[in-house]
Amino acid sequence: MGAVFEEGFASVEGLRLRYRVGGEGPLAVFGHGLLGSIEQLDAGPAWGAILERVRVLLFDARGHGQSDGPEDPSAYTWEALGLDMVRLAARFGGEPAILGGASMGAGAALWAAVERPAAVRALVLAVPPPLGPPSMRGEDEHRAIQALELLAAVIAAYGLEQTAELAKNMPGFAATPEEAEERAAWLRAQNPRTVVHAIRGLLQAPIHDPEAYRTIRVPTLVLAHEGDGLHPVRAARLLASTIPDCTVRVAPDPGYWQRHPEAFVAEVRAFLNRVG
């Protein structure tokens, strides 16, 4: 990572969670996506522009990367992930904090904003996951979720290394060949004892009714992209229609924000300048 971060482990509800923290100013906590880690959030030198404005805390979610995790699907819910994020923020003296992240991290931050509003100062949500009940989902979303179910079954049967190779050709695993290679690398780096539990737990976890998002009263930035059933632009538009102060930016193709970290950082920095 190009910017300067301090790395360590923090104990949260009996779990050792790996973190990186750096920068000056109000605390901003960002979580990665399912099958990711801190490295998924690496924006290289572009982070410097954000670290001038806020103190950034990145972390490996429970059961991911180098963090501990229960070997039980019921331990991987939006509530559990959201509480981990809120407790980490409190541990670093950052309440209320700017919360956010990518995909799973965005979902965790949303849970916190609804259920622990006093802990949240603003939201930065990149490519949020499918939101709302299954009846709201499009065919592409159903296919993407089925692909995750299949992925969990294949990992359970064949292990991470073999699955990483097989998964690159699974329908719905990734939106582009480049993204497939990247996700396969993330998959290989996962904890073999917890990865299946994390996938199955989140797929079964209850999610808020969309009306709950109307209670969110903090400034919110949503960065979405077209053409990705696992991170549907529908979710971004749903948030725009329910959160009173919500800014949405939609990129034309999947993976845009990761391929263009300078664009991601520019949007986040402009948002942070607005919220103060």
HUFENGI-V642084 format. One record per pair of residues at least 4 apart in sequence whose C-alpha atoms are under 8 Angstrom apart, sorted by the first residue. I is the first residue (numbers start at 1). J is the second residue. Records with the same first field share a line. If there is no record, write none. Layout:
# HUFENGI-V642084
I = J + J
This chain:
# HUFENGI-V642084
1 = 42 + 43 + 44 + 45
2 = 43 + 44 + 45 + 46 + 47
3 = 44 + 45 + 46 + 47 + 48
4 = 22 + 23
5 = 20 + 21 + 22 + 23
6 = 20 + 21 + 22
7 = 18 + 19 + 20 + 21
8 = 18 + 19 + 20
9 = 16 + 17 + 18 + 19
10 = 16 + 17 + 18 + 19 + 88
11 = 15 + 16 + 17
12 = 16 + 17 + 84 + 87 + 88
15 = 62 + 67 + 68 + 69
16 = 67 + 68
17 = 59 + 60 + 61 + 62 + 66 + 67 + 68
18 = 59 + 60 + 66 + 67
19 = 38 + 57 + 58 + 59 + 60
20 = 38 + 56 + 57 + 58 + 59
21 = 55 + 56 + 57 + 58
22 = 51 + 55 + 56 + 57
23 = 50 + 51 + 52 + 53 + 54 + 55 + 56
24 = 51 + 52 + 53 + 54 + 55
25 = 52 + 53 + 54 + 55
26 = 53 + 54 + 55 + 94 + 97 + 98
27 = 54 + 55 + 56 + 57 + 89 + 94 + 95 + 97 + 98
28 = 54 + 55 + 56 + 57 + 94 + 97 + 98 + 99 + 100
29 = 56 + 57 + 58 + 85 + 89 + 97 + 98 + 99 + 100 + 101
30 = 56 + 57 + 58 + 59 + 99 + 100 + 101 + 102 + 105
31 = 38 + 58 + 59 + 60 + 61 + 85 + 100 + 101 + 102 + 104 + 105 + 106 + 108
32 = 36 + 37 + 38 + 40 + 41 + 59 + 60 + 61 + 101 + 102 + 103 + 104 + 105
33 = 37 + 40 + 101 + 102 + 103 + 104 + 105
34 = 103 + 104 + 198 + 199
35 = 64 + 183 + 186 + 187 + 190 + 195
36 = 40 + 60 + 64 + 65 + 186 + 187 + 190
37 = 41 + 59 + 60 + 61 + 64 + 65 + 186
38 = 42 + 58 + 59 + 60 + 65
40 = 186
41 = 58
43 = 47 + 258 + 261 + 262
44 = 261
46 = 50 + 261 + 262 + 265
47 = 51 + 265
48 = 52
49 = 53 + 265 + 269
50 = 54 + 56 + 265 + 268 + 269
51 = 55 + 56
53 = 269 + 272
60 = 64 + 65 + 66 + 67
61 = 65 + 67 + 81
62 = 67 + 68 + 69 + 70 + 76 + 81
63 = 67 + 68 + 69 + 70 + 191 + 194 + 195 + 198
64 = 68 + 69 + 190 + 191 + 194 + 195
65 = 189 + 190 + 191
66 = 191
69 = 194
70 = 75 + 194
71 = 193 + 194 + 197
72 = 76 + 194 + 197 + 198 + 201
73 = 196 + 197 + 198 + 199 + 200 + 201 + 202
74 = 201 + 205
75 = 80 + 198 + 201
76 = 80 + 81 + 197 + 198 + 201 + 202 + 205
77 = 81 + 201 + 202 + 205 + 206
78 = 82 + 107 + 108 + 111 + 202 + 205 + 206 + 207
79 = 83 + 108 + 111 + 112
80 = 84
81 = 85 + 108
82 = 86 + 107 + 108 + 109 + 110 + 111 + 112
83 = 87 + 112
84 = 88
85 = 89 + 99 + 108 + 109 + 112
86 = 90 + 112 + 116 + 119
87 = 91
88 = 92
89 = 93 + 94 + 95 + 97
90 = 94 + 95
95 = 118 + 119 + 120 + 121
96 = 118 + 119 + 120 + 121
97 = 119 + 120 + 121 + 122
98 = 120 + 121 + 122 + 123 + 124
99 = 109 + 120 + 121 + 122 + 123 + 124
100 = 105 + 106 + 108 + 109 + 110 + 123 + 124 + 125 + 126
101 = 105 + 106 + 109 + 124 + 125 + 126
102 = 106 + 125 + 126 + 127 + 128
103 = 107 + 125 + 126 + 127 + 128 + 129 + 231
104 = 108 + 128 + 129
105 = 109 + 125
106 = 110 + 124 + 125 + 126 + 127 + 128 + 129
107 = 111 + 128 + 129
108 = 112
109 = 113 + 123 + 125
110 = 114 + 123
111 = 115 + 116 + 208
112 = 116 + 117 + 119 + 120
113 = 117 + 119 + 120 + 123 + 216
114 = 212 + 213 + 215 + 216
116 = 120
117 = 216
120 = 218
121 = 218 + 219
122 = 218 + 219 + 220 + 275
123 = 218 + 219 + 220 + 221
124 = 220 + 221 + 222 + 223 + 268
125 = 220 + 221 + 222 + 223
126 = 222 + 223 + 224
127 = 222 + 223 + 224 + 225 + 231 + 232 + 233 + 236
128 = 222 + 224 + 231 + 232 + 235 + 236
129 = 230 + 231 + 232 + 235
130 = 137 + 141 + 229 + 230 + 231 + 232 + 234 + 235
131 = 207 + 208 + 210 + 235
132 = 136 + 137 + 207 + 208 + 209 + 210
133 = 137 + 207 + 209
137 = 141 + 142
138 = 142 + 229
139 = 143
140 = 144 + 228 + 229 + 230
141 = 145 + 228 + 229 + 230 + 231 + 232
142 = 146 + 229
143 = 147 + 171 + 172 + 229
144 = 148 + 171 + 172 + 173 + 229 + 230
145 = 149 + 203 + 230
146 = 150
147 = 151 + 170 + 171 + 172 + 173
148 = 152 + 173 + 199
149 = 153 + 199 + 200 + 203
150 = 154
151 = 155 + 163 + 167
152 = 156 + 195 + 196 + 199 + 200
153 = 157 + 196
154 = 158 + 159 + 163
155 = 159 + 160 + 163 + 196
156 = 196
158 = 162 + 163
159 = 163 + 192
160 = 164 + 187 + 188 + 190 + 192
161 = 165 + 188
162 = 166
163 = 167
164 = 168 + 184 + 185 + 187 + 188
165 = 169 + 184
166 = 170
167 = 173 + 180 + 184
168 = 173 + 174 + 177 + 180 + 181 + 184
169 = 173 + 180
172 = 229
173 = 180
174 = 179 + 180 + 183
175 = 179 + 180 + 227 + 228 + 254 + 255
176 = 180 + 254
177 = 181
178 = 182
179 = 183 + 255
180 = 184
181 = 185
182 = 186
183 = 187
184 = 188
185 = 189
186 = 190
190 = 195
191 = 195
192 = 196
194 = 198
195 = 199
196 = 200
197 = 201
198 = 202
199 = 203
200 = 204
201 = 205
208 = 212
209 = 213
210 = 214 + 238 + 242
211 = 215 + 242
212 = 216
213 = 239 + 242 + 243
214 = 242 + 243 + 244
215 = 243
216 = 243 + 244
217 = 243 + 244 + 245
218 = 245
219 = 245 + 246 + 275
220 = 243 + 245 + 246 + 247
221 = 246 + 247 + 248 + 249 + 268 + 271
222 = 236 + 246 + 247 + 248 + 249
223 = 236 + 248 + 249 + 250 + 251 + 257
224 = 231 + 232 + 233 + 236 + 248 + 249 + 250 + 251
225 = 231 + 232 + 233 + 250 + 251 + 252 + 253 + 254 + 255 + 256
226 = 232 + 233 + 250 + 251 + 252 + 253 + 254
227 = 232 + 233 + 253 + 254
228 = 232 + 233 + 254
231 = 235
232 = 236
233 = 237 + 250
234 = 238
235 = 239
236 = 240 + 248
237 = 241 + 248
238 = 242
239 = 243 + 246
240 = 244 + 246 + 247 + 248
251 = 256 + 257
252 = 256
255 = 259
256 = 260
257 = 261 + 263 + 264
258 = 264
260 = 264
261 = 265
262 = 266
263 = 267
264 = 268
265 = 269
266 = 270
267 = 271
268 = 272
269 = 273
270 = 274
271 = 275
272 = 276
